[in-house]
Amino acid sequence: MTRANTGGRHVEALSVVVPVLNEAGNIEPLVGEIRAALEGRLPFEIVYVDDGSRDETPAILARLARAVPMLTVVRHRLACGQSAAIASGVRAARYPWIATLDGDGQNDPADIPKLIAALEDDATPATLRMAVGWRTRRNDDWLRRLSSRVANAVRAAALGDATPDTGCGLKLFPRTLFLELPQFDHMHRFLPALVRRQGALSVSVPVAHRARTRGSSKYGVY
């Protein structure tokens, strides 16, 4: 399949990449929410990356892939980490724009159109190439909130990156731009700084953050 040109900022088609590790209880509700947020707006697909899950995640994804035409499943035999899972999803994606979100249900797919609108705003600089979610009201315990503040402060001081919430899983960017970036463990938390190194800019967009209602955290603490 020929990939579309991403020279402009019009998000004409979108691949939603969702990395998961042992998230059996969250998969089906989140797939439904992604579809509700995007159907009728633009062509899209959903790419789930199962990062070596040992619960019912593989079986649920296999069943949904048979029932949901726009769902693609990529599976890691062993857990490789969230950054590697995102990279696998981006490589498997068919469309020129990528949205990522966490698989635990705390990111709201209804916020994806907000990120699209922020990038397509003609009043923004031509070099703007990434929209990053900003969880202004965190629904996490005190340890995760504290860890996030410390990590963001250290990263900002070290890299001069003013992104207020680089750990938010909800991001939007061109597929080609991501594939040009260096790949390393936890690189997804440094995406705005890496994008800036490529001469591009990012914008932070306030988004919802919901309490986790099923399961427990598998990836990091911020």
Backbone bond lengths (Angstrom), bond angles and torsions (degrees), N, CA, C in turn:
res aa  C-N    CA-C-N  psi(-1)  N-CA   C-N-CA  omega(-1)  CA-C   N-CA-C  phi
1 M - - - 1.477 - - 1.518 109.65 -
2 T 1.336 117.07 131.28 1.457 121.15 178.54 1.515 110.04 -74.90
3 R 1.308 116.02 131.80 1.461 120.10 -179.53 1.524 109.36 -85.65
4 A 1.318 114.64 142.88 1.461 120.22 -177.72 1.516 111.02 -72.22
5 N 1.322 115.66 156.81 1.458 122.20 176.74 1.528 110.19 -70.90
6 T 1.328 117.15 135.66 1.465 120.73 177.58 1.520 111.05 -111.71
7 G 1.320 117.33 26.19 1.449 119.54 -178.51 1.511 113.22 -63.09
8 G 1.355 118.18 -31.93 1.447 121.09 177.81 1.514 111.03 -96.46
9 R 1.341 114.36 -172.05 1.456 118.42 -179.43 1.519 111.65 -110.15
10 H 1.306 118.40 12.52 1.455 120.04 176.41 1.526 108.90 -77.38
11 V 1.316 116.34 120.81 1.466 120.93 -178.60 1.523 107.23 -85.72
12 E 1.334 115.40 90.54 1.460 120.24 -172.24 1.520 113.02 -86.11
13 A 1.316 117.66 -23.17 1.466 121.85 178.54 1.519 107.60 -157.84
14 L 1.328 116.62 145.87 1.460 120.68 -166.23 1.522 111.80 -136.14
15 S 1.329 115.45 136.23 1.463 122.59 169.68 1.523 108.10 -107.65
16 V 1.320 116.94 122.59 1.462 122.27 178.59 1.524 107.82 -97.20
17 V 1.325 116.46 114.43 1.466 122.40 -175.70 1.525 108.93 -102.01
18 V 1.335 115.60 125.64 1.465 121.51 -176.72 1.530 109.33 -127.79
19 P 1.344 118.67 106.38 1.464 120.54 175.47 1.527 110.27 -81.89
20 V 1.329 117.22 136.98 1.466 119.95 -179.80 1.527 110.96 -138.48
21 L 1.318 114.43 146.05 1.461 122.67 172.86 1.523 107.23 -138.58
22 N 1.328 116.07 109.41 1.470 121.72 178.61 1.529 111.89 55.34
23 E 1.327 115.72 55.22 1.471 121.54 -179.59 1.529 110.88 -119.01
24 A 1.327 117.53 40.01 1.464 121.37 -173.22 1.524 113.01 -52.93
25 G 1.319 117.70 -41.90 1.456 120.51 -175.55 1.509 114.97 -73.40
26 N 1.335 117.45 -14.74 1.468 120.91 -175.01 1.521 114.05 -102.58
27 I 1.325 117.74 -11.96 1.463 119.70 -169.49 1.522 112.48 -67.74
28 E 1.312 117.03 -56.41 1.465 119.56 -174.25 1.526 112.50 -62.45
29 P 1.338 120.15 -44.51 1.469 118.82 176.89 1.525 113.11 -60.42
30 L 1.343 117.16 -39.17 1.460 119.90 -177.39 1.519 111.50 -70.67
31 V 1.323 117.77 -39.52 1.465 120.27 175.74 1.527 109.90 -57.93
32 G 1.319 116.86 -43.71 1.461 120.20 177.95 1.514 112.48 -61.98
33 E 1.319 117.45 -39.12 1.469 120.61 179.61 1.525 111.50 -69.07
34 I 1.324 117.31 -38.78 1.468 120.07 177.70 1.525 109.97 -61.97
35 R 1.318 116.24 -45.33 1.467 119.66 178.77 1.529 111.06 -61.50
36 A 1.314 116.94 -43.29 1.466 120.30 -179.76 1.526 111.68 -63.02
37 A 1.334 116.81 -34.13 1.465 120.94 -178.13 1.520 112.86 -74.40
38 L 1.349 117.76 -28.70 1.460 120.06 -168.43 1.522 115.20 -117.70
39 E 1.317 118.88 -22.04 1.460 119.40 -177.49 1.525 110.59 -62.14
40 G 1.335 115.47 132.11 1.454 121.40 -177.88 1.511 114.19 87.61
41 R 1.333 117.62 -8.96 1.466 121.15 -179.74 1.523 112.14 -95.05
42 L 1.327 117.51 -44.34 1.455 122.53 -176.24 1.523 108.31 -167.05
43 P 1.342 118.33 160.02 1.461 119.78 173.51 1.532 109.74 -63.17
44 F 1.322 116.66 137.85 1.461 119.25 -179.83 1.524 110.20 -153.19
45 E 1.306 114.16 162.00 1.458 122.16 171.27 1.520 107.75 -135.37
46 I 1.320 115.79 161.64 1.458 122.33 176.50 1.520 107.37 -117.99
47 V 1.324 116.63 122.91 1.464 121.76 -179.53 1.523 108.04 -114.05
48 Y 1.313 115.99 107.03 1.464 120.91 175.33 1.519 108.80 -92.78
49 V 1.322 115.75 133.34 1.465 120.95 175.42 1.519 107.70 -113.81
50 D 1.328 115.68 110.85 1.461 121.65 177.91 1.525 107.81 -85.22
51 D 1.319 115.48 109.13 1.467 121.29 -173.47 1.538 111.30 -88.51
52 G 1.344 115.53 59.03 1.455 120.14 176.07 1.514 114.43 75.27
53 S 1.328 117.87 34.74 1.469 120.80 -177.60 1.526 111.63 -62.34
54 R 1.343 114.78 148.79 1.458 121.46 178.86 1.531 111.79 -117.63
55 D 1.329 117.59 6.39 1.460 120.36 176.07 1.530 108.63 -100.19
56 E 1.312 118.15 -148.84 1.461 121.53 -178.35 1.532 113.27 -84.92
57 T 1.333 116.66 6.14 1.465 119.91 -178.88 1.527 113.09 -52.39
58 P 1.352 120.95 -50.01 1.471 119.67 -178.68 1.524 113.13 -58.97
59 A 1.323 117.24 -41.49 1.465 120.10 -178.78 1.523 111.33 -67.30
60 I 1.317 116.77 -41.03 1.466 120.17 179.86 1.523 110.45 -65.78
61 L 1.324 117.12 -43.23 1.463 120.21 179.30 1.526 111.13 -64.79
62 A 1.328 117.62 -39.46 1.464 120.29 178.59 1.528 110.66 -63.00
63 R 1.316 117.10 -41.88 1.468 120.60 178.91 1.527 111.01 -65.71
64 L 1.323 116.82 -44.92 1.460 119.81 -179.23 1.523 111.90 -66.48
65 A 1.337 117.17 -35.93 1.463 120.10 -179.97 1.526 111.17 -62.39
66 R 1.330 117.17 -29.73 1.466 120.19 177.08 1.525 111.72 -75.34
67 A 1.324 116.45 -25.92 1.465 120.65 -174.66 1.522 114.16 -99.65
68 V 1.324 117.16 -23.82 1.469 121.79 -174.58 1.524 108.51 -113.29
69 P 1.328 118.95 106.55 1.466 121.28 -172.48 1.524 114.27 -59.78
70 M 1.333 117.37 -32.69 1.467 119.10 -175.49 1.525 113.38 -88.05
71 L 1.331 118.10 6.66 1.465 121.39 -177.85 1.523 111.09 -97.14
72 T 1.331 115.39 126.46 1.464 123.31 173.40 1.521 108.34 -116.37
73 V 1.322 116.71 141.40 1.460 121.20 -179.71 1.521 109.79 -120.00
74 V 1.318 115.63 129.05 1.467 123.44 172.96 1.521 106.31 -113.79
75 R 1.320 116.86 136.83 1.470 118.61 -177.60 1.518 111.12 -125.53
76 H 1.341 116.08 130.44 1.460 122.54 168.63 1.527 108.29 -91.09
77 R 1.305 117.21 133.29 1.466 120.28 178.94 1.519 110.81 -65.81
78 L 1.341 115.99 -37.37 1.459 122.46 177.20 1.524 108.98 -122.41
79 A 1.323 116.87 157.22 1.462 120.63 177.13 1.523 109.84 -67.65
80 C 1.321 116.52 123.28 1.467 122.24 -177.00 1.523 112.67 -110.50
81 G 1.323 118.11 -7.99 1.455 121.06 -178.70 1.518 111.69 104.47
82 Q 1.326 115.27 158.74 1.459 120.91 -174.01 1.524 112.77 -65.21
83 S 1.330 117.29 -40.62 1.467 119.17 -179.89 1.518 111.21 -63.22
84 A 1.339 116.74 -43.79 1.462 120.44 178.86 1.521 110.98 -64.28
85 A 1.333 116.71 -37.16 1.458 119.90 178.81 1.526 110.96 -66.03
86 I 1.327 116.84 -42.84 1.465 119.72 177.19 1.524 110.27 -61.46
87 A 1.328 116.75 -44.71 1.465 120.27 -179.60 1.525 111.14 -60.98
88 S 1.326 117.86 -40.47 1.468 120.63 177.53 1.523 110.60 -62.22
89 G 1.326 116.52 -40.67 1.455 120.07 178.89 1.514 112.84 -66.29
90 V 1.325 116.73 -40.75 1.465 120.16 178.66 1.527 110.29 -64.58
91 R 1.326 116.96 -42.34 1.467 119.50 178.83 1.528 111.59 -63.52
92 A 1.317 117.13 -34.66 1.467 120.66 -179.17 1.524 112.89 -80.28
93 A 1.321 117.50 -14.08 1.464 121.63 -174.20 1.526 111.70 -65.65
94 R 1.331 115.72 145.68 1.465 121.60 -179.94 1.520 112.95 -97.61
95 Y 1.322 117.51 -17.57 1.459 120.24 -171.53 1.528 111.88 -107.12
96 P 1.348 117.46 158.89 1.467 120.84 -170.76 1.521 115.38 -76.37
97 W 1.322 118.03 -16.78 1.463 120.87 178.55 1.513 109.76 -116.73
98 I 1.341 114.95 143.01 1.458 122.47 -177.03 1.521 109.60 -118.84
99 A 1.323 116.22 131.60 1.464 121.80 165.14 1.520 107.27 -114.48
100 T 1.321 116.98 133.87 1.457 120.40 175.02 1.526 108.96 -113.64
101 L 1.311 115.88 148.71 1.456 120.43 170.35 1.514 108.79 -153.92
102 D 1.323 115.77 154.41 1.455 120.94 -179.30 1.525 110.22 -68.74
103 G 1.329 115.43 152.44 1.450 120.75 -176.63 1.509 114.76 -90.81
104 D 1.335 117.69 8.35 1.466 120.47 -176.08 1.523 113.67 -93.86
105 G 1.332 117.34 0.34 1.453 121.04 178.33 1.515 114.80 85.85
106 Q 1.340 118.18 -0.57 1.467 119.25 -178.64 1.526 112.36 -78.62
107 N 1.328 118.18 -30.86 1.464 120.92 170.37 1.525 108.54 -78.95
108 D 1.324 117.00 140.79 1.461 121.79 -179.95 1.525 109.22 -98.51
109 P 1.340 119.12 115.69 1.465 120.21 178.78 1.523 113.62 -57.94
110 A 1.325 117.81 -22.26 1.466 120.15 178.04 1.520 112.17 -63.28
111 D 1.344 117.41 -14.21 1.463 120.80 177.79 1.528 112.76 -84.56
112 I 1.321 118.47 -11.39 1.469 119.76 -179.72 1.529 111.28 -57.58
113 P 1.336 120.53 -45.24 1.470 118.99 177.15 1.527 113.98 -58.95
114 K 1.323 118.29 -28.03 1.467 120.29 175.84 1.529 110.69 -64.94
115 L 1.318 116.94 -40.76 1.458 120.40 178.26 1.521 110.56 -66.31
116 I 1.329 116.06 -40.84 1.463 119.74 177.51 1.528 110.41 -60.59
117 A 1.324 117.01 -45.94 1.467 120.82 -179.59 1.519 111.40 -61.69
118 A 1.331 117.45 -37.51 1.466 120.53 179.81 1.518 111.29 -64.70
119 L 1.325 117.80 -38.03 1.461 120.46 179.91 1.522 111.87 -76.00
120 E 1.308 117.26 -32.66 1.464 120.06 -176.27 1.527 113.15 -85.26
121 D 1.313 117.69 -2.15 1.466 122.18 179.84 1.529 109.69 -65.86
122 D 1.319 116.87 117.39 1.466 121.28 -177.65 1.522 112.86 -66.14
123 A 1.329 118.10 -16.79 1.462 120.96 -178.66 1.523 112.55 -79.43
124 T 1.323 117.77 -9.05 1.460 121.00 -177.98 1.524 110.54 -88.88
125 P 1.348 118.06 160.38 1.465 120.69 -177.79 1.528 112.64 -60.34
126 A 1.322 115.94 149.62 1.460 120.64 -179.15 1.522 112.32 -64.09
127 T 1.333 117.05 -22.72 1.466 120.25 -178.31 1.533 112.95 -85.53
128 L 1.326 117.53 1.23 1.465 120.22 178.73 1.522 109.45 -69.90
129 R 1.344 116.69 120.67 1.463 120.12 -174.95 1.520 113.39 -131.12
130 M 1.317 119.04 -1.61 1.459 120.48 -178.24 1.520 110.38 -144.18
131 A 1.327 116.14 138.50 1.460 122.16 170.97 1.524 107.88 -114.15
132 V 1.330 115.97 133.70 1.465 122.42 -175.18 1.524 108.79 -122.51
133 G 1.318 117.10 130.38 1.452 120.13 176.23 1.519 111.91 -66.69
134 W 1.318 115.47 145.75 1.473 121.96 178.83 1.522 107.18 -126.88
135 R 1.331 115.17 106.79 1.463 121.18 -178.00 1.530 108.91 -79.37
136 T 1.310 116.26 88.64 1.466 120.36 -174.52 1.525 112.22 -73.20
137 R 1.323 117.11 -23.36 1.474 121.45 177.33 1.528 107.95 -129.39
138 R 1.327 115.62 92.53 1.458 121.11 -175.61 1.524 111.69 -73.17
139 N 1.326 115.89 134.61 1.462 121.90 173.13 1.523 108.89 -106.42
140 D 1.336 115.41 63.48 1.458 122.91 179.85 1.516 109.01 -131.49
141 D 1.333 116.02 167.69 1.460 119.21 176.17 1.531 109.96 -73.29
142 W 1.327 116.55 171.47 1.466 121.05 -173.74 1.522 112.07 -63.03
143 L 1.345 118.14 -33.57 1.463 120.22 -178.13 1.516 110.96 -65.82
144 R 1.331 117.11 -44.36 1.460 119.66 179.75 1.523 110.99 -67.16
145 R 1.333 117.74 -38.50 1.469 119.52 178.22 1.524 111.08 -65.43
146 L 1.335 116.80 -43.38 1.461 120.29 179.07 1.519 110.79 -64.94
147 S 1.328 117.28 -45.19 1.464 121.13 179.66 1.519 111.03 -59.27
148 S 1.328 116.27 -39.46 1.458 120.44 179.42 1.521 111.37 -64.73
149 R 1.341 116.65 -44.70 1.467 119.52 179.95 1.522 111.05 -62.22
150 V 1.335 116.74 -44.22 1.465 120.46 -179.42 1.523 110.28 -64.34
151 A 1.328 116.53 -47.44 1.464 120.07 -177.98 1.519 111.44 -62.21
152 N 1.322 117.53 -42.74 1.463 120.01 179.25 1.522 111.58 -65.57
153 A 1.342 117.53 -37.40 1.462 120.78 179.18 1.523 111.25 -66.91
154 V 1.330 116.91 -43.74 1.467 120.81 179.54 1.520 110.35 -64.17
155 R 1.327 116.58 -45.83 1.457 120.19 -179.80 1.523 110.87 -62.64
156 A 1.333 117.43 -42.69 1.464 120.66 -179.96 1.519 111.29 -62.45
157 A 1.347 116.81 -41.28 1.462 120.48 -179.84 1.521 111.28 -67.76
158 A 1.322 116.52 -39.56 1.464 120.26 -175.75 1.525 112.23 -76.15
159 L 1.329 116.72 -35.68 1.460 120.37 -171.48 1.524 113.63 -111.49
160 G 1.340 117.06 -6.78 1.454 119.20 -176.90 1.513 112.83 65.68
161 D 1.321 116.08 30.57 1.460 121.90 -177.35 1.524 108.89 -102.57
162 A 1.309 117.45 118.87 1.460 121.61 -174.83 1.526 113.35 -89.18
163 T 1.324 118.47 7.26 1.464 120.76 178.53 1.524 109.71 -58.46
164 P 1.337 119.44 121.46 1.466 120.01 -173.09 1.517 114.82 -73.96
165 D 1.340 118.39 -20.34 1.468 120.24 -174.46 1.520 110.22 -147.82
166 T 1.320 115.69 68.19 1.461 119.21 -176.81 1.519 112.51 -68.73
167 G 1.347 117.76 -17.41 1.454 120.66 179.91 1.512 114.46 -81.36
168 C 1.327 118.78 -6.67 1.458 120.78 179.16 1.525 109.90 -63.22
169 G 1.322 116.62 130.94 1.458 120.15 -177.83 1.507 114.01 -72.24
170 L 1.326 118.00 -16.42 1.458 122.04 -176.30 1.524 109.62 -86.41
171 K 1.334 115.82 110.06 1.467 121.96 -179.05 1.519 108.68 -142.64
172 L 1.339 115.64 157.80 1.460 122.61 178.81 1.516 108.44 -138.59
173 F 1.341 116.84 131.35 1.462 120.65 -176.40 1.526 109.66 -163.35
174 P 1.356 117.68 163.16 1.460 120.45 176.00 1.534 110.66 -72.50
175 R 1.294 115.89 140.54 1.468 120.83 178.10 1.526 111.26 -57.97
176 T 1.322 116.77 -44.36 1.458 120.17 -177.03 1.525 111.74 -62.26
177 L 1.332 116.73 -37.16 1.464 120.29 179.47 1.522 110.38 -63.95
178 F 1.322 117.27 -45.87 1.467 120.69 179.60 1.529 110.94 -59.09
179 L 1.318 117.26 -42.53 1.462 120.52 -176.07 1.524 112.60 -69.58
180 E 1.327 117.45 -15.75 1.466 121.05 175.68 1.525 112.58 -83.41
181 L 1.326 117.91 -13.10 1.465 121.72 -174.22 1.524 111.32 -83.27
182 P 1.343 117.20 152.56 1.465 119.80 174.61 1.524 110.26 -65.47
183 Q 1.314 116.06 141.51 1.462 121.51 -178.69 1.528 109.81 -104.44
184 F 1.324 116.74 125.41 1.460 121.08 177.34 1.523 108.35 -155.94
185 D 1.327 116.86 165.53 1.450 120.92 -178.22 1.530 110.26 -61.46
186 H 1.304 116.62 134.77 1.466 124.73 -178.93 1.525 113.24 69.76
187 M 1.338 117.79 14.03 1.470 118.74 -177.83 1.523 112.10 -63.45
188 H 1.340 117.68 -24.27 1.467 118.75 -178.54 1.527 111.84 -63.59
189 R 1.333 117.40 -23.41 1.466 120.41 178.45 1.531 111.98 -79.37
190 F 1.316 117.12 -11.35 1.468 121.72 -178.20 1.527 111.65 -112.42
191 L 1.319 117.30 12.90 1.460 119.52 -174.31 1.526 114.00 -56.30
192 P 1.336 121.12 -44.73 1.468 118.40 179.54 1.527 113.08 -59.12
193 A 1.340 117.29 -41.28 1.464 120.30 178.82 1.524 110.86 -67.22
194 L 1.330 117.24 -39.43 1.460 120.50 179.05 1.522 111.13 -66.48
195 V 1.317 116.28 -38.29 1.463 120.57 177.86 1.526 110.27 -64.65
196 R 1.318 116.69 -39.44 1.466 119.91 178.83 1.526 111.09 -63.41
197 R 1.332 117.01 -36.05 1.470 120.34 176.29 1.520 111.63 -61.03
198 Q 1.328 116.62 -25.11 1.466 121.20 178.98 1.529 111.55 -86.10
199 G 1.338 116.76 3.78 1.456 120.54 179.04 1.511 114.36 87.12
200 A 1.330 117.05 13.25 1.458 121.18 -179.35 1.525 110.11 -110.50
201 L 1.317 116.08 170.84 1.458 122.24 -179.68 1.522 110.07 -120.66
202 S 1.327 115.65 160.55 1.458 121.34 173.56 1.522 108.97 -126.59
203 V 1.317 115.55 159.83 1.458 121.70 177.10 1.525 108.08 -127.87
204 S 1.327 116.75 140.50 1.462 121.61 177.76 1.527 109.47 -96.43
205 V 1.315 115.64 133.40 1.463 122.43 -175.44 1.530 108.76 -122.39
206 P 1.337 118.73 121.19 1.470 119.52 177.67 1.530 111.59 -58.53
207 V 1.321 116.11 130.23 1.462 121.77 -179.00 1.523 109.52 -134.52
208 A 1.315 115.34 163.60 1.462 121.09 177.17 1.527 110.27 -73.24
209 H 1.309 115.26 155.52 1.465 120.95 171.72 1.514 107.44 -138.93
210 R 1.319 115.73 119.41 1.454 121.06 -172.26 1.527 110.93 -102.70
211 A 1.306 115.60 154.31 1.462 120.14 175.53 1.525 109.56 -68.91
212 R 1.311 115.70 142.57 1.465 119.50 174.52 1.527 108.36 -70.36
213 T 1.332 116.03 130.28 1.466 120.37 -178.11 1.521 112.96 -110.10
214 R 1.338 117.23 -13.36 1.461 120.64 -179.21 1.523 109.20 -138.11
215 G 1.320 117.05 136.55 1.453 121.18 174.56 1.516 112.79 73.70
216 S 1.335 115.10 -168.40 1.463 122.13 -179.25 1.516 109.36 -135.47
217 S 1.338 116.23 162.62 1.458 121.62 -175.30 1.522 111.51 -64.48
218 K 1.339 115.88 137.74 1.470 121.30 178.17 1.526 112.42 -113.28
219 Y 1.333 117.22 -21.37 1.456 121.50 -173.65 1.522 109.87 -118.91
220 G 1.334 118.66 106.04 1.459 123.30 168.05 1.516 114.44 63.75
221 V 1.350 114.93 -175.05 1.460 120.40 -178.11 1.524 112.79 -126.99
222 Y 1.346 119.10 9.14 1.470 118.48 175.30 1.514 111.57 -140.62
